Amino acid sequence: MQFNEYYNGRTGLTVGIKEILFSEQTPYQKVEVFKTDTWGNMLTIDGMVMLSEMDEFVYHEMIVHVGMFSHPAPRRVLIIGGGDGGTAREVLRHPSVEHVDMVEIDEAVVRAARQFFPEVGDFENPKLHVRYEDGIRFLENVTDPYDVIIIDGSDPVGPAVELFSERFYKNCYKALTPSGVITAQTESPWVASYHPDIKNLFQVLDATFEVSEMYLAYIPLYPAGMWSFALASKGIRPHDPEVLQRVEQGTTKMASTLQYYNSEIHRAAFALPGFVRDIIR
Amino acid sequence: MQFNEYYNGRTGLTVGIKEILFSEQTPYQKVEVFKTDTWGNMLTIDGMVMLSEMDEFVYHEMIVHVGMFSHPAPRRVLIIGGGDGGTAREVLRHPSVEHVDMVEIDEAVVRAARQFFPEVGDFENPKLHVRYEDGIRFLENVTDPYDVIIIDGSDPVGPAVELFSERFYKNCYKALTPSGVITAQTESPWVASYHPDIKNLFQVLDATFEVSEMYLAYIPLYPAGMWSFALASKGIRPHDPEVLQRVEQGTTKMASTLQYYNSEIHRAAFALPGFVRDIIR
């Protein structure tokens, strides 16, 4: 049996599947877990790969550490989405963290992750507070601001479509402390049909935040193997000397758990090929 | 109709095909050209994608410019393989170049490229000398050395297997001028079955050259979307201040033709994720 995900006409990914472990049409989306032949278990939402056990480290290290190390000492962190638990796991590796709210709209994602991806989440950690709510509504009512907000939603279709809107990012800005930083996943630059969404999103970030930049990572099971992320802040820049010093020290301490992110990657991820620059400029 | 290339069990790429334009079993390999639904024409060798019209700029800019700008003024350039012509085209954009030898073992590749990829090659350029010979033997008899040698061969199977050997790289070293630089394609770090070849190759380069480094690029139709390259030299380092200055000036002059490579990419490409460092260290 083969799983197929097409991203450009009939071009895409094909993955050998041994068994369907979980399949549920929730009120929000279709959540499935497959046992693959070489990637361990793999989670998909509406037919799009979210993660496999073998490659999830790239996405989770890159959506978390680039922003977390940019902030001087993040105590309170908000994750919008992130139901598989991998983003919270990486956040919780930072010793300054005291409180993490993870707002996932769909409890089925967490249920599937806890059963079939036991190494991905750190759900028993007492600092982690999982809420099954609409993250977009949650953000409108934040009273105690966050140091870092991570937008770990799915693609800009279905319940995640508002995660690409101006209103959503204005609420993020309000919910951030003065030295606050956000990171978000922002699709594959190789997928032409997402270029308008990517362009609009970075225009919104430019208009809303003092600093906004795109960065990239190699994710083998995502469309074309290239994925983009946004970092935005009220002033901190990811290349500030203090940030680079924190990254150097922090990655040394964290070295035993890091498989992708390191201090060279922190800088290099912000270098954009010409065709990617052209999408957002 | 779908073209499939598997790289990890039954995981791989699937591409929608409209028509088979060329298919020939040569004395060396099976050469095919497909008309795809969204990537233009696509060349494969023994079932492995070599390039499409839409994505070839990444591979060709990255295998050429990183090394060519590292050399102060490359006049004589040797390309081993490179039958589609894209590597020679990018080499010939450098104004210092006077003479390019392209040594391609299989004339069928050049024939297919001239017919079905007219934008890729620059075969009428009087500086370009195409020889249909075994590049490995050719290298053993070089009397007039080269400033830059580019190893643009296929994967380490079939006629390209010796392109990963110590003897081959010792001959490269001998065929280089004192400020000489080589670049080579060195497979996808996401493909576990190639790790021994990649590791051996970098050990050979370390033992043979004064400088050797791996760099990376995002290539959507190659396995997992991540491709590695080697740069090796008799002393020049790709991060030397003079090199970075040449890159800055050269990419500005060449800006209208560059879709991937730029001065930030030149530096960033050498940053390796942890799991990639682990393959070669």
HADDOCK unambig.tbl for C-alpha pairs under 7 A between the chains (distance, minus, plus):
assign (segid A and resid 8 and name CA) (segid B and resid 38 and name CA) 6.79 0.50 0.50
assign (segid A and resid 9 and name CA) (segid B and resid 37 and name CA) 6.55 0.50 0.50
assign (segid A and resid 9 and name CA) (segid B and resid 38 and name CA) 6.13 0.50 0.50
assign (segid A and resid 10 and name CA) (segid B and resid 15 and name CA) 5.74 0.50 0.50
assign (segid A and resid 10 and name CA) (segid B and resid 16 and name CA) 4.59 0.50 0.50
assign (segid A and resid 11 and name CA) (segid B and resid 14 and name CA) 5.42 0.50 0.50
assign (segid A and resid 11 and name CA) (segid B and resid 15 and name CA) 4.13 0.50 0.50
assign (segid A and resid 11 and name CA) (segid B and resid 16 and name CA) 5.69 0.50 0.50
assign (segid A and resid 12 and name CA) (segid B and resid 13 and name CA) 5.94 0.50 0.50
assign (segid A and resid 12 and name CA) (segid B and resid 14 and name CA) 5.32 0.50 0.50
assign (segid A and resid 12 and name CA) (segid B and resid 15 and name CA) 6.54 0.50 0.50
assign (segid A and resid 13 and name CA) (segid B and resid 12 and name CA) 5.94 0.50 0.50
assign (segid A and resid 13 and name CA) (segid B and resid 13 and name CA) 5.05 0.50 0.50
assign (segid A and resid 13 and name CA) (segid B and resid 14 and name CA) 5.96 0.50 0.50
assign (segid A and resid 14 and name CA) (segid B and resid 11 and name CA) 5.42 0.50 0.50
assign (segid A and resid 14 and name CA) (segid B and resid 12 and name CA) 5.32 0.50 0.50
assign (segid A and resid 14 and name CA) (segid B and resid 13 and name CA) 5.96 0.50 0.50
assign (segid A and resid 14 and name CA) (segid B and resid 14 and name CA) 6.30 0.50 0.50
assign (segid A and resid 15 and name CA) (segid B and resid 10 and name CA) 5.72 0.50 0.50
assign (segid A and resid 15 and name CA) (segid B and resid 11 and name CA) 4.13 0.50 0.50
assign (segid A and resid 15 and name CA) (segid B and resid 12 and name CA) 6.52 0.50 0.50
assign (segid A and resid 16 and name CA) (segid B and resid 10 and name CA) 4.58 0.50 0.50
assign (segid A and resid 16 and name CA) (segid B and resid 11 and name CA) 5.71 0.50 0.50
assign (segid A and resid 37 and name CA) (segid B and resid 9 and name CA) 6.54 0.50 0.50
assign (segid A and resid 38 and name CA) (segid B and resid 8 and name CA) 6.76 0.50 0.50
assign (segid A and resid 38 and name CA) (segid B and resid 9 and name CA) 6.11 0.50 0.50
assign (segid A and resid 218 and name CA) (segid B and resid 226 and name CA) 6.50 0.50 0.50
assign (segid A and resid 220 and name CA) (segid B and resid 224 and name CA) 4.44 0.50 0.50
assign (segid A and resid 220 and name CA) (segid B and resid 225 and name CA) 6.35 0.50 0.50
assign (segid A and resid 224 and name CA) (segid B and resid 220 and name CA) 4.45 0.50 0.50
assign (segid A and resid 224 and name CA) (segid B and resid 225 and name CA) 5.44 0.50 0.50
assign (segid A and resid 225 and name CA) (segid B and resid 220 and name CA) 6.37 0.50 0.50
assign (segid A and resid 225 and name CA) (segid B and resid 224 and name CA) 5.45 0.50 0.50
assign (segid A and resid 225 and name CA) (segid B and resid 225 and name CA) 4.22 0.50 0.50
assign (segid A and resid 225 and name CA) (segid B and resid 226 and name CA) 6.67 0.50 0.50
assign (segid A and resid 226 and name CA) (segid B and resid 218 and name CA) 6.51 0.50 0.50
assign (segid A and resid 226 and name CA) (segid B and resid 225 and name CA) 6.68 0.50 0.50
assign (segid A and resid 259 and name CA) (segid B and resid 273 and name CA) 6.95 0.50 0.50
assign (segid A and resid 259 and name CA) (segid B and resid 274 and name CA) 4.84 0.50 0.50
assign (segid A and resid 259 and name CA) (segid B and resid 275 and name CA) 5.29 0.50 0.50
assign (segid A and resid 260 and name CA) (segid B and resid 273 and name CA) 4.32 0.50 0.50
assign (segid A and resid 260 and name CA) (segid B and resid 274 and name CA) 4.65 0.50 0.50
assign (segid A and resid 260 and name CA) (segid B and resid 275 and name CA) 6.01 0.50 0.50
assign (segid A and resid 261 and name CA) (segid B and resid 273 and name CA) 6.00 0.50 0.50
assign (segid A and resid 261 and name CA) (segid B and resid 274 and name CA) 6.68 0.50 0.50
assign (segid A and resid 262 and name CA) (segid B and resid 273 and name CA) 6.88 0.50 0.50
assign (segid A and resid 262 and name CA) (segid B and resid 274 and name CA) 6.99 0.50 0.50
assign (segid A and resid 264 and name CA) (segid B and resid 271 and name CA) 5.31 0.50 0.50
assign (segid A and resid 265 and name CA) (segid B and resid 271 and name CA) 5.58 0.50 0.50
assign (segid A and resid 265 and name CA) (segid B and resid 272 and name CA) 6.66 0.50 0.50
assign (segid A and resid 265 and name CA) (segid B and resid 273 and name CA) 6.46 0.50 0.50
assign (segid A and resid 268 and name CA) (segid B and resid 268 and name CA) 4.31 0.50 0.50
assign (segid A and resid 268 and name CA) (segid B and resid 271 and name CA) 6.23 0.50 0.50
assign (segid A and resid 271 and name CA) (segid B and resid 264 and name CA) 5.29 0.50 0.50
assign (segid A and resid 271 and name CA) (segid B and resid 265 and name CA) 5.58 0.50 0.50
assign (segid A and resid 271 and name CA) (segid B and resid 268 and name CA) 6.22 0.50 0.50
assign (segid A and resid 272 and name CA) (segid B and resid 265 and name CA) 6.67 0.50 0.50
assign (segid A and resid 273 and name CA) (segid B and resid 259 and name CA) 6.95 0.50 0.50
assign (segid A and resid 273 and name CA) (segid B and resid 260 and name CA) 4.33 0.50 0.50
assign (segid A and resid 273 and name CA) (segid B and resid 261 and name CA) 6.00 0.50 0.50
assign (segid A and resid 273 and name CA) (segid B and resid 262 and name CA) 6.87 0.50 0.50
assign (segid A and resid 273 and name CA) (segid B and resid 265 and name CA) 6.47 0.50 0.50
assign (segid A and resid 274 and name CA) (segid B and resid 259 and name CA) 4.84 0.50 0.50
assign (segid A and resid 274 and name CA) (segid B and resid 260 and name CA) 4.65 0.50 0.50
assign (segid A and resid 274 and name CA) (segid B and resid 261 and name CA) 6.68 0.50 0.50
assign (segid A and resid 274 and name CA) (segid B and resid 262 and name CA) 6.99 0.50 0.50
assign (segid A and resid 275 and name CA) (segid B and resid 259 and name CA) 5.29 0.50 0.50
assign (segid A and resid 275 and name CA) (segid B and resid 260 and name CA) 6.01 0.50 0.50
